[in-house]
């Protein structure tokens, strides 16, 4: 006869057994962008560390297309058995506002695991222009509304939306020039064809050091270690401004909470490893490694921040 005490003990042991058993098979890591980009590089570095720690394969599966929606949808529809993980970034919340409808729910369709990395953008300018600070840019734009242009990697991208937030907060008019990717933006700033743009620190820092670009301000709450002499936007006259590019890990909704907790704990430890932190620093990113609950709260906050940015721009991608 099974006693009530034995049943209770079995119930308490079940989550622990699930944790011990996972991962019993290789884990597919869906990255909803092409190989070689920021999310892909972070995913590969983190997956290699997890493979080292857990003794199971973490296999990258790049699923680009649809501004990140194709890969994200594949992850949302995967079996919630702990064998499919999504590593993604700001588009996960941006797209909820940029598209009229999505085939998945970016909040309810996933079980957040951990915020992995965070990195600011840097506001860069053509060094031939007399712009040495955000204050200079604001003054120049107010003196000649619509005379200065800014570039972005495309309509609805974080760089586009962040600049629109600057325009709204500062009350200025800049003309948006969308490109297909960041490299063309950098080329045209250095060539004097556009005045300013937001870009990631990693790709801009060499040009700033060489004098081909000028760093006006960084978008995060703290200065970037790679650009210690470049102030934050908050320091530069727009208090409270804090926009970063981040990468995070999510399971499909319905994944066993014990598995979510196990991977969250493993990622918390992995992101403290000196070799992984050094690799991520090379990519211009700060290692985080948050708890699942903290990442869930972060995603809710990002939904509000980017929702407001999209409303300001009226941007749409469909």
PyMOL commands that set and color helices and strands:
alter all, ss='L'
color gray80, all
select helices_A, chain A and resi 4-21+38-54+66-76+91-98+134-143+158-170+182-190+201-209+225-227+257-270+274-282+292-313
alter helices_A, ss='H'
color red, helices_A
select strands_A, chain A and resi 27-31+58-62+84-88+110-125+149-152+175-178+196-200+214-218+244-252+286-287
alter strands_A, ss='S'
color yellow, strands_A
deselect
rebuild
show_as cartoon
